[in-house]
Each structure stands twice: as structure tokens, then as C-alpha cells.
Amino acid sequence: MKNSFAFWLSILWCLFSVSSCKVDPLRMCERNFQHQPISKLSRIAFGSCSDQNLDQSILYQVVNKQPDLFVYLGDNIYGDTYDMHVLEVEYGKLSCKKEFQNLITHTNVIATWDDHDYGHNDSGNDYGPKAESKQIFLKFWGEENNAARQSHTGVYTSYFYGDTSNLVQIILLDLRTFRSPLKEDNNGYYVPDYDSAVTMLGSEQWNWLKNELQKPAKIRIIGSSSRFDTEYDGDECWANFPYELEKMFQTIRDAHANGVMFISGDVHFGELCKRTEPNLYPLYDCTASPLARHANDSWPNGYQLAASPLGYNFGMIEIDWTQSDPEIKFKIYNLAGKETVSHSLHLSELHF
């Protein structure tokens, strides 16, 4: 890591002379991301809501659990700006945190975004500098040369780990670039929008997802920055777009895609939910939030199986490939590294 004093000195200079500042905040602290081959993906950690101005000691607990992979699910910084230089500065703060540096030194890391690192609170396709924000996002996460991600609008992408006998597909959605404006009631709460023209993913991303779900894989983990298995609750979630929610169910059915599960963030609490729709196996959604931000108690949700107590947390999916019918465990850990939620199932339970 480069000298942190020099970093803050450069930031102060920028504040006094924004128009003439030539410092690149994303280069103040090097980010040497791991790209180690993973022959058998067995431990996938994940989290969201990571304030770059707060202590992130929980990342040490992530490393202590020795995951093969860590997935950032959005709100990875709190930028909330239309000024791209300000956005770079906020990313730069995260890159210089020793907790973050320790994580990327020991663990493979991938990411998608949510509203606060995309641009602005609850923003969607109405956020103006989305293309510029994307380039900063890709540059920060070391993926500016990722041809697949650069080839289309938005940051959605997928990764494959393992061989044919234990192949895991990680699908990271983009719920911001294409998302229609949210519908509000008179009290300012978000409500379900039954207009068939509104969208969560946009036609381009839907077509891509359909193709992805037809590719061979034993297990498919879909990273969604907003909760998938939840009832309408007035906040951001898939339930605000009922037709898009049903479209996801039907897309999985049409592809006959086995082994699908969801991980999500955003709401500043951790929970595990389970939802079963007609002609579809149960869909699990494990929410992990926050890594470093104010924490909430979980909200009422009829699909909830378990919730983590109030506080910082991260999630984990463990896969035991030694069993003929692989066992899958969903876990949530707190700031002390203590397991607060645990649920097991077998892969055959996620089959048509």
C-alpha cells in the first residue's frame, strides 16, 4: 500500500483546487486482486453495504473463514454523487483501508453494484452519468479489460468455477442501469407497479440471463443487490415489480435450470428466506448486510426462515462436494465471527 499520508494530502489539495487537480484517487493505493484458479468452489462468502468512512474489521473475520471467493453485492461504497471525481475519491478511501487490502490479498473477489456505488440513493435508469460510473467501477475492481463486461451497457456478468462434476456459475445482476423509476404512494413508500412496461433488468439483460441459465452448471448463485424472496414492505425489493418477479420464475422454468439460489444485500440486516412457486423447486435467498454501516432489525417477511441479530454480518455458502448428493449450507456470521444463522439442504432439493 502506498503512503496513506500522501493520499490524504492529495485529497485535501483536490478540495482546495478541484478544477486543476490531476491526482487519480484510484491509484493512490494499489489493488492487487487475487485471480487464483479455483478448481472446486466450496466456500463462497458475500456481503454488502460497506461504508468507506467506517471501520471494516469484519473483513478480517471473512478472511479467517478462508472462503474461496468473496462477492460484494452492492453499496460497496457510499458515493451518492453526480460528480465522477468525488466518486473516485470515495472508492480511493476504500482501496486504502488495511482491512480491504487484507481481504483482496487473501481471497478472490468479484462485485456488482447497488444504488450508492452506482450513483445516488434509490436511483435507476434515470441516473445520468451511468456510463462514466461503470468505467470507474470496472477500473476499481480491476476489470477494465474484462471484454464481456465492456461489451454491453451495465455491469452484469457471470463467472464459472470448477470442472463439469462440480461446476458453479455465479451470475451477478445489474439492478440499477435498466431499472424503471419506482412507484410511490402518498406517504413516500414504494408500492408494487403493475404496469407491464416497467422493468427491473431491461430486455438486454433479460435475454442475456436466459442464455446464461441454459449453460451447463451444477449450482447457480444469482447475486441480486435487492432482496428477491420478500413480501412487499415499502422499500426497494423485487416485489415492487411483480411482473419482473414472475418473469424470473418463468425464466428459470423455461431454462429448466437446476440448482438456482439467490444472495442479496441492501437492507442492513441479515436473513435467510425460502419461496416456492408452482412448478418450481424452492428458491432460497440469503441476505447479508451491512459490512459497515448502520444496522437494522429484520423486517416482517412471510418467506423468512431465520434472521441474524442486529449488527454487522456477512454470508457464506458452503458446498460439500464429497457427498453423492452435495450438501449446501447457508450461514450468516456476525462481527465476532460467530455463526448466527445456519441452514442445510441437499442439491437434489433444488431440482425440477
C-alpha positions as CSV (number, residue, x, y, z in Angstrom):
1,M,0.0,0.0,0.0
2,K,1.3,3.4,-0.8
3,N,1.7,6.1,1.9
4,S,-1.7,7.0,3.3
5,F,-0.4,10.4,4.4
6,A,0.3,11.2,0.7
7,F,-3.2,10.0,-0.2
8,W,-5.0,12.3,2.3
9,L,-2.7,15.2,1.4
10,S,-3.7,14.8,-2.3
11,I,-7.4,14.8,-1.3
12,L,-7.0,18.0,0.7
13,W,-5.3,19.6,-2.3
14,C,-8.2,18.5,-4.5
15,L,-10.7,20.0,-2.2
16,F,-8.9,23.4,-2.5
17,S,-8.2,23.1,-6.2
18,V,-10.8,20.8,-7.8
19,S,-10.6,22.3,-11.3
20,S,-6.8,21.8,-11.5
21,C,-6.4,18.5,-9.6
22,K,-4.8,15.8,-11.6
23,V,-4.5,13.2,-8.9
24,D,-6.1,9.8,-9.7
25,P,-7.6,8.7,-6.4
26,L,-8.0,5.1,-7.7
27,R,-4.2,4.8,-7.9
28,M,-3.3,6.1,-4.5
29,C,-3.3,2.6,-3.0
30,E,-2.6,-0.4,-5.2
31,R,-5.3,-3.1,-5.5
32,N,-3.6,-6.4,-6.3
33,F,-6.7,-8.6,-6.7
34,Q,-6.2,-12.3,-6.5
35,H,-7.0,-14.2,-9.6
36,Q,-6.1,-17.7,-8.4
37,P,-7.7,-20.6,-10.2
38,I,-10.4,-22.3,-8.2
39,S,-10.7,-26.0,-9.2
40,K,-13.5,-26.7,-6.8
41,L,-15.6,-23.8,-5.4
42,S,-16.7,-24.9,-1.9
43,R,-16.9,-21.7,0.2
44,I,-18.5,-18.5,-1.1
45,A,-18.6,-15.5,1.3
46,F,-20.6,-12.4,0.5
47,G,-21.7,-9.1,1.9
48,S,-22.9,-5.6,1.1
49,C,-23.3,-2.0,2.5
50,S,-19.7,-1.1,3.1
51,D,-19.1,2.5,4.2
52,Q,-15.6,3.5,3.2
53,N,-15.5,6.0,6.1
54,L,-16.1,3.4,8.8
55,D,-14.1,0.6,10.4
56,Q,-14.4,-2.6,8.4
57,S,-12.9,-5.1,10.9
58,I,-15.5,-7.6,9.9
59,L,-13.4,-8.3,6.8
60,Y,-10.7,-9.9,9.0
61,Q,-13.4,-12.4,10.1
62,V,-14.2,-13.0,6.4
63,V,-10.6,-13.9,5.8
64,N,-10.4,-16.1,8.9
65,K,-13.2,-18.3,7.5
66,Q,-11.0,-18.9,4.5
67,P,-13.5,-18.6,1.6
68,D,-12.5,-19.4,-1.9
69,L,-14.4,-16.4,-3.1
70,F,-15.9,-13.2,-1.7
71,V,-18.8,-11.4,-3.5
72,Y,-19.5,-7.8,-3.0
73,L,-23.3,-7.3,-3.6
74,G,-23.5,-3.5,-3.9
75,D,-23.3,-0.4,-1.8
76,N,-19.6,-1.3,-1.7
77,I,-19.0,2.4,-1.1
78,Y,-21.4,5.3,-0.4
79,G,-20.7,7.7,-3.2
80,D,-24.1,9.3,-3.7
81,T,-22.9,11.9,-6.2
82,Y,-23.2,13.1,-9.8
83,D,-19.5,14.2,-9.7
84,M,-17.3,11.4,-11.0
85,H,-14.2,12.8,-9.3
86,V,-16.0,12.6,-6.0
87,L,-17.0,9.1,-6.8
88,E,-13.3,8.2,-7.5
89,V,-12.2,9.8,-4.2
90,E,-14.7,7.6,-2.2
91,Y,-13.5,4.5,-4.0
92,G,-10.0,5.6,-3.2
93,K,-10.8,5.7,0.5
94,L,-11.9,2.0,0.4
95,S,-8.8,0.9,-1.5
96,C,-6.6,2.4,1.2
97,K,-8.3,0.6,4.1
98,K,-6.0,-2.1,5.5
99,E,-9.0,-4.4,6.2
100,F,-9.9,-4.2,2.5
101,Q,-6.3,-4.7,1.4
102,N,-6.0,-7.8,3.6
103,L,-9.2,-9.2,2.0
104,I,-8.1,-8.8,-1.6
105,T,-4.6,-10.2,-0.7
106,H,-6.0,-13.5,0.7
107,T,-9.3,-14.0,-1.3
108,N,-10.6,-13.9,-4.8
109,V,-13.1,-11.0,-5.0
110,I,-15.8,-10.2,-7.5
111,A,-18.5,-7.5,-7.3
112,T,-21.7,-5.9,-8.6
113,W,-23.2,-2.6,-7.6
114,D,-26.3,-1.1,-6.0
115,D,-27.5,2.5,-5.8
116,H,-25.0,4.1,-3.5
117,D,-21.9,3.0,-5.5
118,Y,-23.8,3.2,-8.8
119,G,-24.6,6.9,-8.3
120,H,-27.4,8.0,-6.0
121,N,-29.9,6.7,-3.4
122,D,-32.5,4.5,-5.0
123,S,-31.5,5.6,-8.5
124,G,-32.2,3.6,-11.6
125,N,-32.2,4.2,-15.3
126,D,-32.8,7.9,-14.6
127,Y,-29.2,8.4,-13.2
128,G,-27.4,10.4,-15.8
129,P,-23.7,9.5,-15.7
130,K,-24.2,5.8,-15.6
131,A,-21.7,5.0,-18.3
132,E,-19.0,7.1,-16.6
133,S,-19.8,5.4,-13.2
134,K,-19.5,2.0,-14.9
135,Q,-15.9,2.7,-16.1
136,I,-14.9,3.8,-12.6
137,F,-16.5,0.7,-11.1
138,L,-14.6,-1.6,-13.6
139,K,-11.4,0.2,-13.0
140,F,-11.6,0.0,-9.2
141,W,-12.4,-3.8,-9.3
142,G,-9.6,-4.5,-11.8
143,E,-12.0,-5.4,-14.6
144,E,-11.4,-2.5,-17.0
145,N,-10.1,-5.1,-19.5
146,N,-13.0,-7.5,-19.0
147,A,-14.2,-7.7,-22.6
148,A,-17.5,-9.4,-21.7
149,R,-18.4,-6.6,-19.2
150,Q,-17.3,-3.9,-21.5
151,S,-19.3,-5.2,-24.5
152,H,-22.7,-4.2,-23.1
153,T,-24.4,-1.5,-21.2
154,G,-24.4,-2.1,-17.4
155,V,-22.2,-4.2,-15.2
156,Y,-24.0,-7.6,-15.2
157,T,-21.7,-10.6,-15.8
158,S,-21.2,-14.3,-14.9
159,Y,-18.3,-16.5,-13.7
160,F,-17.7,-20.2,-13.8
161,Y,-15.7,-22.2,-11.3
162,G,-14.8,-25.9,-11.2
163,D,-15.0,-28.7,-13.7
164,T,-18.0,-30.5,-15.1
165,S,-18.5,-32.6,-12.0
166,N,-18.7,-29.6,-9.6
167,L,-19.3,-26.6,-11.9
168,V,-20.6,-23.4,-10.1
169,Q,-22.0,-20.5,-12.0
170,I,-22.0,-17.1,-10.3
171,I,-24.4,-14.7,-12.0
172,L,-24.1,-11.0,-10.9
173,L,-27.1,-8.9,-11.9
174,D,-27.3,-5.2,-12.5
175,L,-30.5,-3.9,-10.9
176,R,-29.7,-0.2,-11.5
177,T,-28.7,0.6,-15.1
178,F,-32.0,-0.5,-16.6
179,R,-34.5,-0.3,-13.7
180,S,-37.6,1.8,-14.2
181,P,-38.4,4.6,-11.7
182,L,-40.1,3.3,-8.5
183,K,-43.8,3.9,-7.9
184,E,-44.6,5.7,-4.6
185,D,-47.7,6.1,-2.5
186,N,-48.8,9.3,-0.9
187,N,-46.6,8.6,2.1
188,G,-43.5,8.1,0.1
189,Y,-43.4,4.3,0.4
190,Y,-42.6,2.2,-2.7
191,V,-45.5,0.2,-3.9
192,P,-45.9,-2.6,-6.5
193,D,-46.1,-1.3,-10.0
194,Y,-48.4,-3.5,-12.2
195,D,-47.5,-1.6,-15.4
196,S,-46.2,-4.3,-17.8
197,A,-43.9,-1.8,-19.4
198,V,-41.7,-1.2,-16.3
199,T,-38.6,-3.3,-15.8
200,M,-36.0,-4.3,-13.3
201,L,-33.4,-5.8,-15.7
202,G,-34.3,-4.4,-19.1
203,S,-34.7,-6.5,-22.2
204,E,-31.0,-6.7,-23.0
205,Q,-30.1,-8.1,-19.6
206,W,-33.1,-10.5,-19.6
207,N,-32.0,-12.0,-22.9
208,W,-28.5,-12.4,-21.6
209,L,-29.8,-14.1,-18.4
210,K,-31.9,-16.6,-20.4
211,N,-28.9,-17.7,-22.3
212,E,-26.8,-17.9,-19.1
213,L,-29.3,-20.2,-17.4
214,Q,-29.1,-22.6,-20.3
215,K,-25.3,-23.1,-19.9
216,P,-24.3,-26.2,-18.0
217,A,-23.7,-25.9,-14.3
218,K,-24.4,-27.9,-11.1
219,I,-25.1,-24.9,-8.9
220,R,-26.1,-21.4,-9.9
221,I,-25.8,-18.5,-7.5
222,I,-27.5,-15.3,-8.6
223,G,-26.2,-12.2,-6.9
224,S,-29.0,-9.6,-6.6
225,S,-28.4,-6.3,-4.9
226,S,-32.0,-6.2,-3.8
227,R,-33.8,-8.9,-1.9
228,F,-35.6,-11.5,-4.1
229,D,-37.6,-13.6,-1.6
230,T,-39.6,-10.9,0.2
231,E,-43.1,-9.6,0.6
232,Y,-43.9,-6.0,-0.3
233,D,-42.6,-3.8,2.5
234,G,-42.4,-0.3,1.2
235,D,-38.7,-0.4,0.5
236,E,-36.7,-1.5,-2.5
237,C,-37.1,-5.1,-3.5
238,W,-38.2,-7.4,-6.4
239,A,-41.8,-7.3,-5.0
240,N,-42.1,-3.7,-6.4
241,F,-42.0,-5.2,-9.9
242,P,-44.5,-8.1,-9.8
243,Y,-44.2,-8.9,-13.5
244,E,-40.4,-8.9,-13.3
245,L,-40.6,-11.2,-10.3
246,E,-42.8,-13.7,-12.2
247,K,-40.6,-13.4,-15.2
248,M,-37.7,-14.6,-13.2
249,F,-39.7,-17.6,-12.0
250,Q,-40.7,-18.4,-15.6
251,T,-37.2,-17.8,-17.0
252,I,-35.8,-20.4,-14.6
253,R,-38.7,-22.8,-15.5
254,D,-38.1,-22.3,-19.3
255,A,-34.4,-22.9,-19.0
256,H,-35.1,-25.9,-16.8
257,A,-32.2,-24.6,-14.7
258,N,-31.5,-26.7,-11.7
259,G,-29.5,-25.5,-8.6
260,V,-30.5,-21.8,-8.6
261,M,-30.2,-19.8,-5.4
262,F,-30.0,-16.1,-4.6
263,I,-27.8,-14.0,-2.5
264,S,-28.6,-10.3,-1.8
265,G,-27.9,-7.2,0.3
266,D,-29.1,-3.6,0.6
267,V,-31.3,-3.6,3.8
268,H,-28.8,-3.6,6.6
269,F,-29.8,-6.8,8.2
270,G,-29.2,-10.5,7.5
271,E,-31.8,-13.1,6.8
272,L,-32.4,-16.4,5.0
273,C,-35.7,-16.8,3.1
274,K,-37.3,-19.6,1.1
275,R,-40.0,-19.3,-1.5
276,T,-41.8,-22.0,-3.5
277,E,-43.8,-21.2,-6.6
278,P,-45.9,-23.6,-8.8
279,N,-43.8,-26.0,-10.9
280,L,-40.6,-24.7,-9.4
281,Y,-38.3,-26.1,-6.7
282,P,-37.8,-23.8,-3.6
283,L,-35.8,-20.7,-4.2
284,Y,-33.6,-19.6,-1.3
285,D,-32.4,-16.0,-0.8
286,C,-29.7,-15.3,1.7
287,T,-29.3,-11.6,2.5
288,A,-26.1,-10.3,4.2
289,S,-25.9,-6.6,5.1
290,P,-24.2,-4.5,6.4
291,L,-20.5,-4.9,6.4
292,A,-20.0,-1.4,7.8
293,R,-23.0,0.9,8.0
294,H,-25.9,1.4,10.4
295,A,-27.7,-1.9,11.1
296,N,-31.4,-2.5,11.2
297,D,-33.5,-5.2,12.8
298,S,-35.1,-7.5,10.2
299,W,-38.5,-6.6,8.9
300,P,-41.6,-8.9,8.8
301,N,-41.4,-11.3,5.9
302,G,-43.5,-14.4,5.4
303,Y,-40.8,-16.1,3.5
304,Q,-38.2,-15.7,6.2
305,L,-36.7,-18.9,7.7
306,A,-34.2,-17.2,10.1
307,A,-32.7,-13.7,10.7
308,S,-29.4,-12.6,12.1
309,P,-29.4,-10.4,15.3
310,L,-28.9,-6.7,14.9
311,G,-25.3,-5.9,13.8
312,Y,-22.7,-6.2,11.1
313,N,-22.7,-9.5,9.2
314,F,-21.6,-11.4,6.2
315,G,-22.9,-14.5,4.5
316,M,-21.4,-17.8,3.5
317,I,-22.5,-20.7,1.2
318,E,-20.6,-23.9,1.9
319,I,-20.8,-26.8,-0.6
320,D,-19.7,-30.4,0.4
321,W,-18.8,-32.0,-2.9
322,T,-17.7,-35.2,-1.2
323,Q,-21.3,-36.4,-0.8
324,S,-23.0,-38.1,-3.7
325,D,-25.8,-35.5,-3.3
326,P,-23.8,-32.4,-2.3
327,E,-24.8,-30.7,0.9
328,I,-25.3,-27.0,0.8
329,K,-25.2,-24.8,3.9
330,F,-26.3,-21.2,4.2
331,K,-24.6,-19.3,7.0
332,I,-24.5,-15.8,8.4
333,Y,-21.7,-14.6,10.6
334,N,-21.5,-11.6,12.9
335,L,-18.7,-9.1,13.6
336,A,-17.1,-11.5,16.1
337,G,-17.1,-14.3,13.5
338,K,-19.9,-16.2,15.4
339,E,-22.4,-18.1,13.3
340,T,-25.9,-16.6,13.8
341,V,-27.8,-18.4,11.0
342,S,-27.3,-21.9,9.6
343,H,-29.5,-23.9,7.3
344,S,-28.6,-27.1,5.4
345,L,-30.1,-28.8,2.3
346,H,-29.1,-31.1,-0.5
347,L,-28.6,-30.1,-4.1
348,S,-31.3,-32.6,-5.2
349,E,-33.8,-30.4,-3.4
350,L,-33.1,-27.7,-6.0
351,H,-34.0,-29.8,-9.0
352,F,-37.1,-30.0,-11.1
